[in-house]
Amino acid sequence: MHIRTETPRQSDIIAMLERLDAYFAGLYPAESNHLMDVDSLTRPGVVFLVARDLDGRALGCGAYVDRGGYGEVKRMYVDPARRGKGVGGKLLAEIAQRAAAAGLPALMLETGISQPEAIGLYERDGFIRCAPFGDYQADPLSLFMVKRL
């Protein structure tokens, strides 16, 4: 497996993001989904990463947005057939390494309460729960987390 910066404007990645959007739509109302579209993922300050197997198949993706005083983790997704194999942890490690190299002191994220696997991944990676940050408002369907780099 390798993890590299890639554009999200690729058919396999767009399909992956569409599956992620459909998954979130089945769990949460629209007002509790804080998604970045493909165009937003190509803006300056966004680092979009793709994990691929040795045959070039996309295994997962993730990004961080440089918010000035911290990086915000966005669009974390691992193909369901590849879950439990360390892909998500390796994506998070790469995000943390790149954010730290960019001089960011922390990573923050918002995730939903109905995603115990994602919450477990973040907690194993050292994220702890915190108050809403940035433009987020308190939402009973959201958890907010931070990890110092």
C-alpha positions as CSV (number, residue, x, y, z in Angstrom):
1,M,0.0,0.0,0.0
2,H,1.1,3.6,-0.7
3,I,-0.4,6.9,0.3
4,R,0.0,9.9,-1.9
5,T,-1.4,13.3,-2.5
6,E,-3.8,13.1,-5.4
7,T,-6.6,15.1,-6.9
8,P,-10.1,14.0,-5.9
9,R,-11.2,14.6,-9.5
10,Q,-10.7,11.0,-10.5
11,S,-13.6,8.6,-11.3
12,D,-12.7,6.0,-8.6
13,I,-12.3,8.7,-6.0
14,I,-15.5,10.5,-6.9
15,A,-17.3,7.1,-6.6
16,M,-15.7,6.6,-3.2
17,L,-16.8,10.0,-2.0
18,E,-20.3,9.4,-3.4
19,R,-20.5,6.1,-1.3
20,L,-19.3,8.1,1.7
21,D,-22.0,10.8,1.1
22,A,-24.7,8.1,0.8
23,Y,-23.5,6.4,4.0
24,F,-23.7,9.7,5.9
25,A,-27.2,10.5,4.4
26,G,-28.4,7.2,5.8
27,L,-27.2,8.0,9.3
28,Y,-27.8,11.8,9.7
29,P,-30.1,14.6,8.6
30,A,-28.6,17.0,6.1
31,E,-28.1,19.7,8.7
32,S,-25.8,17.3,10.7
33,N,-23.6,16.4,7.6
34,H,-20.6,18.7,7.2
35,L,-19.2,17.5,3.9
36,M,-16.7,19.0,1.5
37,D,-17.5,18.5,-2.1
38,V,-14.9,17.7,-4.7
39,D,-14.3,21.3,-5.7
40,S,-13.7,22.3,-2.1
41,L,-11.2,19.5,-1.7
42,T,-9.0,21.0,-4.5
43,R,-8.7,24.4,-2.9
44,P,-5.5,25.8,-1.5
45,G,-4.9,24.7,2.1
46,V,-6.4,21.3,1.5
47,V,-4.2,18.2,1.5
48,F,-6.1,15.3,-0.1
49,L,-4.6,11.8,0.3
50,V,-5.4,8.5,-1.3
51,A,-4.3,5.0,-0.1
52,R,-3.9,2.6,-3.0
53,D,-2.9,-1.0,-3.2
54,L,0.1,-2.1,-5.3
55,D,-2.3,-2.7,-8.2
56,G,-3.4,1.0,-8.0
57,R,-6.9,0.3,-6.6
58,A,-8.1,3.0,-4.2
59,L,-8.4,1.6,-0.6
60,G,-9.4,4.8,1.1
61,C,-8.9,8.5,1.3
62,G,-8.6,11.4,3.8
63,A,-7.8,15.0,3.9
64,Y,-6.9,17.8,6.2
65,V,-7.7,21.5,5.8
66,D,-5.2,24.1,7.1
67,R,-7.4,26.3,9.3
68,G,-4.5,28.5,10.5
69,G,-4.1,27.4,14.1
70,Y,-5.0,23.8,13.4
71,G,-5.7,21.2,10.7
72,E,-9.2,19.8,10.3
73,V,-9.5,16.2,9.3
74,K,-12.1,15.7,6.6
75,R,-13.4,13.0,4.2
76,M,-11.9,10.0,5.9
77,Y,-13.1,6.8,4.2
78,V,-11.9,3.3,3.8
79,D,-13.5,0.9,1.4
80,P,-15.7,-1.5,3.4
81,A,-13.9,-4.6,2.0
82,R,-10.6,-3.1,3.2
83,R,-11.6,-2.1,6.7
84,G,-9.8,-3.7,9.7
85,K,-6.5,-3.9,7.8
86,G,-4.9,-0.7,9.1
87,V,-5.7,1.6,6.1
88,G,-7.5,4.2,8.2
89,G,-4.7,4.3,10.8
90,K,-2.1,4.7,8.1
91,L,-4.1,7.5,6.5
92,L,-4.4,9.3,9.8
93,A,-0.7,8.8,10.5
94,E,0.2,10.4,7.1
95,I,-2.3,13.3,7.7
96,A,-0.7,13.9,11.2
97,Q,2.8,13.8,9.7
98,R,2.0,16.2,7.0
99,A,0.1,18.6,9.2
100,A,3.0,18.6,11.8
101,A,5.5,19.2,8.9
102,A,3.4,22.2,7.9
103,G,3.8,23.6,11.4
104,L,0.2,22.9,12.6
105,P,0.1,22.2,16.4
106,A,-3.1,20.1,16.4
107,L,-5.6,18.2,14.3
108,M,-9.3,18.6,15.0
109,L,-12.3,16.7,13.6
110,E,-16.1,16.4,13.7
111,T,-17.6,12.9,13.4
112,G,-21.0,11.5,14.0
113,I,-22.2,9.6,17.1
114,S,-23.5,6.7,14.9
115,Q,-20.0,5.7,13.7
116,P,-18.5,3.7,16.5
117,E,-15.7,2.3,14.2
118,A,-14.6,5.7,13.2
119,I,-14.7,7.0,16.8
120,G,-12.6,4.0,17.9
121,L,-10.1,4.6,15.2
122,Y,-9.7,8.3,16.2
123,E,-9.4,7.4,19.9
124,R,-6.8,4.7,19.2
125,D,-4.9,7.4,17.2
126,G,-4.8,9.7,20.2
127,F,-7.8,12.0,19.5
128,I,-9.7,13.1,22.6
129,R,-13.2,14.7,22.8
130,C,-13.4,18.4,22.9
131,A,-15.9,21.3,22.5
132,P,-17.2,22.4,19.1
133,F,-14.5,24.4,17.2
134,G,-14.4,26.7,14.2
135,D,-17.9,27.4,12.8
136,Y,-19.4,24.2,14.2
137,Q,-22.3,24.5,16.6
138,A,-23.2,21.9,19.3
139,D,-25.1,19.1,17.8
140,P,-26.4,16.0,19.6
141,L,-25.4,13.9,16.6
142,S,-21.8,15.2,16.5
143,L,-18.6,14.5,18.4
144,F,-15.7,16.9,18.3
145,M,-12.2,15.6,18.8
146,V,-8.6,17.0,19.0
147,K,-5.1,15.6,18.8
148,R,-2.0,17.6,19.7
149,L,0.9,17.1,17.2
